[in-house]
Amino acid sequence: MTLKPVVNDPQGLAVTQGLHALGYAEVMESRVGKQVQLRLSAADRGQAEARVDEMCQRLLCNGVIEDYRFRLDEEDG
């Protein structure tokens, strides 16, 4: 999850300034977010996508200030 573009990101600003201080002038902007990893059991990929999307909307993401995206990786076995 990352803050929406219209929301100030003081942590991202600090990262950008720090990188500039270290000589990485090509960095124009940075945004800092959070990552949540889930392991779940589902009948199929479609069900897993629907459930994870629902979890993000209901609990994991603050929809007022954050955007989210997710990726599903299938586990062997």
N, CA, C and O of each residue as an XYZ file, in Angstrom:
308
protein
N       0.829     -1.156      0.000
C       0.000      0.000      0.000
C       0.884      1.233      0.000
O       1.925      1.277      0.655
N       0.450      2.217     -0.741
C       1.160      3.487     -0.771
C       0.165      4.607     -0.576
O      -1.025      4.462     -0.856
N       0.667      5.717     -0.094
C      -0.192      6.875      0.058
C      -0.641      7.360     -1.313
O       0.116      7.278     -2.280
N      -1.858      7.862     -1.400
C      -2.351      8.409     -2.652
C      -1.498      9.613     -3.037
O      -0.945     10.280     -2.163
N      -1.386      9.898     -4.328
C      -0.526     10.992     -4.777
C      -0.850     12.349     -4.147
O       0.044     13.182     -4.000
N      -2.102     12.584     -3.774
C      -2.476     13.882     -3.199
C      -2.152     13.986     -1.709
O      -2.291     15.059     -1.121
N      -1.721     12.882     -1.095
C      -1.405     12.864      0.331
C       0.091     13.099      0.518
O       0.913     12.434     -0.114
N       0.441     14.045      1.386
C       1.851     14.305      1.674
C       2.511     13.048      2.238
O       1.904     12.310      3.014
N       3.748     12.819      1.841
C       4.510     11.651      2.277
C       5.828     12.129      2.881
O       6.846     12.146      2.190
N       5.827     12.523      4.168
C       7.058     13.036      4.777
C       8.192     12.024      4.783
O       9.356     12.407      4.672
N       7.878     10.749      4.911
C       8.918      9.721      4.895
C       9.532      9.617      3.492
O      10.746      9.465      3.354
N       8.709      9.696      2.477
C       9.203      9.684      1.106
C      10.072     10.894      0.812
O      11.094     10.781      0.135
N       9.665     12.060      1.321
C      10.463     13.274      1.150
C      11.829     13.121      1.811
O      12.843     13.522      1.240
N      11.859     12.545      3.009
C      13.127     12.327      3.708
C      14.029     11.370      2.924
O      15.243     11.566      2.869
N      13.441     10.341      2.320
C      14.230      9.408      1.510
C      14.820     10.133      0.305
O      16.001      9.968      0.000
N      14.007     10.933     -0.381
C      14.486     11.684     -1.542
C      15.632     12.611     -1.149
O      16.660     12.655     -1.823
N      15.452     13.349     -0.060
C      16.494     14.273      0.395
C      17.765     13.526      0.787
O      18.869     13.980      0.485
N      17.620     12.396      1.449
C      18.776     11.592      1.831
C      19.540     11.078      0.624
O      20.770     11.101      0.605
N      18.807     10.612     -0.387
C      19.454     10.133     -1.606
C      20.166     11.269     -2.330
O      21.261     11.080     -2.860
N      19.552     12.442     -2.353
C      20.216     13.602     -2.959
C      21.505     13.920     -2.211
O      22.526     14.212     -2.834
N      21.469     13.866     -0.891
C      22.656     14.152     -0.082
C      23.775     13.138     -0.353
O      24.955     13.453     -0.199
N      23.396     11.925     -0.756
C      24.379     10.892     -1.064
C      24.844     10.936     -2.522
O      25.634     10.097     -2.954
N      24.348     11.917     -3.272
C      24.795     12.087     -4.649
C      23.891     11.497     -5.708
O      24.273     11.455     -6.878
N      22.714     11.044     -5.345
C      21.780     10.471     -6.318
C      20.792     11.542     -6.774
O      19.600     11.472     -6.475
N      21.303     12.530     -7.500
C      20.501     13.678     -7.924
C      19.406     13.304     -8.916
O      18.451     14.059     -9.099
N      19.538     12.141     -9.560
C      18.545     11.740    -10.560
C      17.213     11.319     -9.944
O      16.221     11.197    -10.664
N      17.166     11.095     -8.632
C      15.912     10.714     -7.973
C      15.010     11.940     -7.903
O      15.345     12.934     -7.258
N      13.866     11.863     -8.569
C      12.939     12.987     -8.608
C      11.942     12.944     -7.449
O      11.534     13.984     -6.933
N      11.557     11.739     -7.048
C      10.571     11.594     -5.983
C      10.627     10.171     -5.460
O      10.973      9.247     -6.196
N      10.292      9.996     -4.209
C      10.129      8.654     -3.658
C       8.872      8.647     -2.798
O       8.525      9.646     -2.167
N       8.211      7.524     -2.786
C       7.024      7.321     -1.958
C       7.291      6.069     -1.136
O       7.796      5.075     -1.657
N       6.956      6.117      0.131
C       7.191      4.988      1.016
C       5.841      4.370      1.362
O       4.888      5.077      1.691
N       5.773      3.048      1.286
C       4.531      2.354      1.578
C       4.781      1.176      2.500
O       5.830      1.070      3.136
N       3.800      0.299      2.555
C       3.946     -0.887      3.391
C       3.557     -2.113      2.575
O       2.784     -2.036      1.620
N       4.108     -3.221      2.974
C       3.833     -4.491      2.309
C       3.240     -5.451      3.328
O       3.726     -5.560      4.454
N       2.196     -6.137      2.924
C       1.569     -7.154      3.758
C       1.621     -8.458      2.980
O       1.203     -8.503      1.823
N       2.127     -9.516      3.596
C       2.149    -10.825      2.953
C       1.138    -11.725      3.645
O       1.103    -11.826      4.871
N       0.320    -12.372      2.834
C      -0.685    -13.309      3.341
C      -0.465    -14.660      2.697
O      -0.057    -14.751      1.539
N      -0.729    -15.680      3.434
C      -0.744    -17.045      2.890
C      -2.149    -17.566      3.105
O      -2.625    -17.604      4.239
N      -2.828    -17.971      2.033
C      -4.204    -18.417      2.195
C      -4.494    -19.629      1.330
O      -3.728    -19.982      0.432
N      -5.605    -20.246      1.624
C      -6.083    -21.396      0.881
C      -7.357    -20.979      0.161
O      -8.250    -20.389      0.770
N      -7.446    -21.280     -1.131
C      -8.636    -20.918     -1.905
C      -8.898    -22.004     -2.940
O      -7.987    -22.732     -3.334
N     -10.142    -22.106     -3.373
C     -10.535    -23.122     -4.353
C      -9.873    -22.861     -5.704
O      -9.491    -23.802     -6.399
N      -9.736    -21.582     -6.081
C      -9.104    -21.242     -7.354
C      -8.573    -19.806     -7.287
O      -8.788    -19.089     -6.310
N      -7.881    -19.415     -8.342
C      -7.243    -18.099     -8.376
C      -8.284    -16.968     -8.291
O      -8.061    -15.974     -7.600
N      -9.394    -17.116     -8.979
C     -10.442    -16.092     -8.963
C     -10.978    -15.843     -7.559
O     -11.183    -14.699     -7.154
N     -11.199    -16.922     -6.828
C     -11.679    -16.789     -5.456
C     -10.619    -16.113     -4.586
O     -10.939    -15.261     -3.757
N      -9.374    -16.491     -4.778
C      -8.287    -15.880     -3.993
C      -8.209    -14.379     -4.265
O      -8.080    -13.586     -3.332
N      -8.287    -13.986     -5.542
C      -8.239    -12.563     -5.889
C      -9.394    -11.801     -5.253
O      -9.199    -10.721     -4.696
N     -10.590    -12.361     -5.336
C     -11.760    -11.695     -4.767
C     -11.628    -11.536     -3.256
O     -11.950    -10.480     -2.713
N     -11.159    -12.568     -2.583
C     -11.029    -12.516     -1.126
C      -9.953    -11.519     -0.692
O     -10.157    -10.755      0.252
N      -8.809    -11.527     -1.378
C      -7.737    -10.590     -1.011
C      -8.183     -9.158     -1.273
O      -7.917     -8.273     -0.460
N      -8.856     -8.916     -2.392
C      -9.369     -7.575     -2.674
C     -10.322     -7.123     -1.570
O     -10.266     -5.978     -1.123
N     -11.184     -8.017     -1.142
C     -12.117     -7.704     -0.058
C     -11.386     -7.405      1.247
O     -11.751     -6.472      1.963
N     -10.360     -8.189      1.559
C      -9.572     -7.956      2.779
C      -8.917     -6.578      2.754
O      -8.885     -5.870      3.760
N      -8.396     -6.216      1.589
C      -7.753     -4.901      1.461
C      -8.764     -3.782      1.687
O      -8.486     -2.824      2.410
N      -9.921     -3.903      1.075
C     -10.941     -2.870      1.203
C     -11.492     -2.761      2.623
O     -11.772     -1.661      3.100
N     -11.647     -3.889      3.292
C     -12.294     -3.885      4.601
C     -11.354     -3.622      5.771
O     -11.784     -3.083      6.791
N     -10.067     -3.997      5.645
C      -9.176     -3.895      6.801
C      -7.774     -3.390      6.491
O      -7.265     -2.510      7.184
N      -7.153     -3.932      5.467
C      -5.720     -3.724      5.283
C      -5.342     -2.350      4.741
O      -4.235     -1.874      4.993
N      -6.233     -1.712      4.006
C      -5.933     -0.435      3.379
C      -6.885      0.646      3.872
O      -8.093      0.428      3.967
N      -6.334      1.807      4.183
C      -7.159      2.971      4.506
C      -7.476      3.655      3.179
O      -6.679      4.448      2.678
N      -8.631      3.350      2.617
C      -9.006      3.835      1.293
C      -9.063      5.339      1.148
O      -9.051      5.849      0.028
N      -9.126      6.057      2.247
C      -9.167      7.520      2.188
C      -7.822      8.075      1.739
O      -7.770      9.026      0.959
N      -6.732      7.484      2.231
C      -5.404      8.041      1.939
C      -4.462      7.083      1.224
O      -3.381      7.494      0.803
N      -4.843      5.812      1.073
C      -3.934      4.827      0.487
C      -4.534      4.164     -0.753
O      -5.749      4.000     -0.870
N      -3.652      3.793     -1.664
C      -3.991      2.931     -2.791
C      -3.346      1.573     -2.526
O      -2.350      1.489     -1.808
N      -3.901      0.524     -3.095
C      -3.293     -0.788     -2.913
C      -3.272     -1.549     -4.226
O      -4.043     -1.275     -5.146
N      -2.389     -2.488     -4.280
C      -2.339     -3.471     -5.367
C      -1.814     -4.757     -4.752
O      -1.133     -4.743     -3.727
N      -2.140     -5.857     -5.390
C      -1.657     -7.132     -4.854
C      -1.243     -8.048     -5.984
O      -1.639     -7.881     -7.137
N      -0.439     -9.012     -5.615
C       0.056    -10.028     -6.542
C      -0.135    -11.381     -5.885
O       0.178    -11.560     -4.708
N      -0.645    -12.319     -6.640
C      -0.802    -13.682     -6.134
C       0.292    -14.557     -6.705
O       0.527    -14.559     -7.914
N       0.952    -15.291     -5.852
C       1.952    -16.276     -6.252
C       1.435    -17.634     -5.819
O       1.039    -17.814     -4.668
N       1.436    -18.577     -6.727
C       0.995    -19.917     -6.374
C       2.120    -20.664     -5.702
O       3.273    -20.591     -6.126
N       1.781    -21.374     -4.663
C       2.764    -22.151     -3.899
C       2.806    -23.568     -4.430
O       1.766    -24.149     -4.742
N       3.986    -24.123     -4.534
C       4.127    -25.524     -4.936
C       3.663    -26.442     -3.818
O       3.934    -26.194     -2.643
N       2.960    -27.503     -4.194
C       2.552    -28.497     -3.201
C       1.286    -28.147     -2.644
O       0.770    -28.863     -1.786
